[in-house]
Every structure is written in C-alpha cells, then in structure tokens.
Amino acid sequence: MTLEIRNIYGKCNCKNVKFEGNEKESSPNILPVVLCGCETWSFTGREERKLRVFDNMVLRRLFGPRRDEVTGEWRRLYNEELNDLYSSPNNVRVIKSRRMSWAGHVACMGEERGIYRVLVGKPEGRRPLGRPRRRWVDNIKTDLLEVGCGYMDWIGLAQDRDRWRTLLSAVMNFRVP
C-alpha cells in the first residue's frame, strides 16, 4: 500500500498537477487514479494519514487560499473548511466502504470458491519472526469496531444483505477526525 501512495504522490504532486478549465470540475478525475484497486488494500494508520494528507493537499490546490475577514491576510484553508467546501466523502471513507462491500461479496460466496478459501483458510508452515503484518481481515474488523459492530462475526453478518447494506452506509457516513 505504501508503494501505491508513494507512486500516486510522486505523479500527482500538487505542484506538478495542472488543471485545465474549471479546477473544481477536474477533481473527480483524480479519484479513479487514487482509488484503483482499493478494495484489496490493507493499510495501517500511518498510510491512512498519508492518504488524508494527499487528499487535503489536492483540495487546497483546488480551492486555493482564503482571505481572513479580521486581518485581511490570505491564509490556507483549515481541514474542516476543506471538508465543508468539498461535499464528497473523503477517500479514506470511500476506501473503507468499498473494502467492506468487497468483504460482503466474498463472504457470500460459496466455500468451493478459491477467494473464499483464501479468506477463511489458514496458511500452512511457520510464520516469519516479529510482529505479524497487517492483514486485510484485520482492516475489516477495525472498520467494524469504528462503527460499533466489532463484537459480531462479520462473515455471518454479511449473509444478511439488508443488515450488511445498513452497515456499509454507516461506514460511509462515519466522520474521521
């Protein structure tokens, strides 16, 4: 995941991004590049912060500085102001909801499907020394904890489509500090 963000950041550095026409209309063109394959990403808190920094950097480039009413000086927009100006949800929320949606698809697959066996299976052999790496399933469980459903068996919960859709909308609407 870090490599993808680093590659995107290198290619989309705000100083190098050139917008043609109305800048606010060009912002949706960046989203498919940033979110390509995000359903399968497994990222840590550090990578989430890097993605939020990238989002805010692009939005600051789009909306520009703001004149302070009291002093009359130009200043950068605060993160809350950026979130208010840009009505779409941030990329971290979109990634989490897409990951949860993909988890629901995989959980509803039959046991004979290969991807389901990879999800619930245990690898054979010895694991390497040190702390275990962050797994995709760990991210799903963390996303469920944020919404308040961390105690539940998420594979069983995904079998009930109506409850899973309500959970997906809750994940999408949850505010990130």
C-alpha positions in Angstrom: 0.0 0.0 0.0 2.8 2.4 0.9 4.3 1.9 -2.6 1.0 2.8 -4.3 0.6 6.0 -2.2 4.2 6.9 -2.9 3.7 6.4 -6.6 0.5 8.4 -6.7 2.0 11.1 -4.6 5.0 11.3 -6.9 2.9 11.5 -10.0 0.2 13.8 -8.6 2.3 16.1 -6.6 0.2 19.3 -6.3 2.9 21.5 -7.6 3.0 19.3 -10.8 -0.8 18.8 -11.2 -2.1 21.0 -14.0 -5.8 21.6 -14.1 -7.4 22.6 -17.3 -10.6 24.7 -17.3 -12.5 24.8 -14.1 -10.4 23.2 -11.3 -13.3 22.1 -9.3 -14.6 20.1 -12.2 -11.2 18.4 -12.6 -11.1 17.0 -9.1 -13.3 13.9 -9.8 -10.7 12.9 -12.4 -8.1 12.2 -9.7 -10.3 9.9 -7.7 -10.2 6.9 -10.1 -6.4 7.1 -10.0 -6.2 7.2 -6.3 -8.8 4.6 -5.6 -7.8 2.0 -8.2 -8.0 -1.5 -6.6 -8.6 0.0 -3.1 -10.9 -2.9 -2.1 -7.9 -5.2 -1.7 -5.6 -2.7 0.1 -4.6 -3.4 3.7 -3.3 -0.3 5.2 -2.1 0.9 8.6 -2.9 4.2 10.4 0.2 5.7 9.0 -0.9 5.1 5.5 -4.3 6.4 6.2 -2.8 9.6 7.4 -0.7 9.9 4.3 -3.8 9.4 2.2 -5.6 12.1 4.2 -2.7 14.5 3.7 -2.7 13.8 0.0 -6.4 14.5 -0.2 -6.1 17.8 1.7 -3.2 18.8 -0.4 -5.2 18.3 -3.6 -8.2 20.1 -2.2 -6.1 23.0 -1.0 -4.7 23.3 -4.6 -8.3 23.2 -6.0 -9.9 25.7 -3.6 -6.9 28.0 -3.1 -6.3 30.3 -0.1 -8.9 32.3 1.7 -8.8 35.9 2.9 -9.3 36.3 6.6 -12.2 38.6 7.5 -10.5 40.1 10.6 -6.9 40.7 9.4 -7.5 40.8 5.6 -4.5 38.5 5.1 -4.5 35.4 2.9 -4.3 32.1 4.7 -4.5 28.4 3.9 -7.9 26.7 4.4 -8.3 24.5 7.5 -9.2 20.8 7.1 -12.7 21.4 8.4 -13.2 24.2 5.8 -11.9 21.9 3.1 -14.4 19.2 4.2 -17.2 21.7 4.2 -16.3 23.0 0.7 -15.9 19.6 -0.9 -19.2 17.8 -0.4 -18.0 14.4 -1.4 -16.8 12.0 1.3 -13.0 11.7 1.8 -11.1 8.9 0.1 -10.4 7.0 3.4 -14.2 6.7 3.9 -14.7 5.6 0.2 -11.9 3.0 0.6 -13.3 1.6 3.8 -16.8 1.3 2.3 -15.5 -0.3 -0.9 -13.4 -2.7 1.2 -16.5 -3.6 3.3 -18.6 -4.1 0.2 -16.0 -6.4 -1.3 -15.8 -8.3 2.0 -19.6 -8.8 1.8 -19.3 -10.2 -1.7 -16.5 -12.6 -0.7 -18.3 -13.7 2.5 -21.5 -14.6 0.4 -19.5 -16.7 -2.0 -19.7 -20.5 -1.6 -17.0 -22.5 0.2 -15.8 -24.0 -3.1 -14.7 -20.6 -4.5 -11.0 -20.0 -4.3 -11.2 -16.5 -3.0 -13.4 -17.6 -0.1 -10.9 -20.3 0.8 -8.1 -17.8 0.8 -10.2 -15.5 3.1 -11.0 -18.1 5.8 -8.1 -20.5 5.3 -5.1 -20.8 7.5 -1.7 -21.0 5.7 0.5 -24.0 6.5 4.0 -23.7 7.7 5.8 -21.4 10.0 5.3 -17.6 10.1 8.3 -15.3 10.0 9.7 -13.8 13.2 8.5 -10.5 14.5 5.1 -8.8 14.7 2.6 -10.2 12.2 1.9 -7.9 9.3 -1.4 -6.1 8.9 -3.9 -8.3 7.1 -6.9 -7.4 5.1 -9.2 -9.1 7.5 -7.7 -7.0 10.3 -8.8 -3.9 8.5 -12.3 -5.2 8.1 -12.5 -5.9 11.9 -11.1 -2.4 12.6 -13.7 -0.8 10.3 -16.5 -2.7 12.1 -15.1 -1.6 15.5 -15.3 2.1 14.4 -19.0 1.7 13.6 -19.7 -0.3 16.8 -20.1 -3.8 15.4 -16.7 -5.2 16.3 -18.0 -7.9 18.5 -20.0 -9.6 15.7 -19.0 -12.3 13.3 -18.7 -10.3 10.1 -18.9 -13.3 7.8 -22.2 -14.3 9.3 -23.4 -10.6 9.3 -22.6 -10.3 5.6 -25.0 -13.2 4.8 -27.9 -10.9 5.8 -27.8 -8.4 2.9 -30.1 -5.8 4.4 -28.1 -5.5 7.7 -24.9 -5.5 5.7 -26.1 -2.6 3.5 -27.0 -0.6 6.5 -23.6 -1.3 8.0 -22.0 -0.1 4.7 -23.9 3.1 4.8 -22.9 3.6 8.4 -19.2 3.1 7.5 -19.5 5.6 4.6 -21.1 8.3 6.8 -18.8 7.9 9.8 -16.8 11.0 10.3 -13.0 10.7 10.5 -11.3 13.1 12.9 
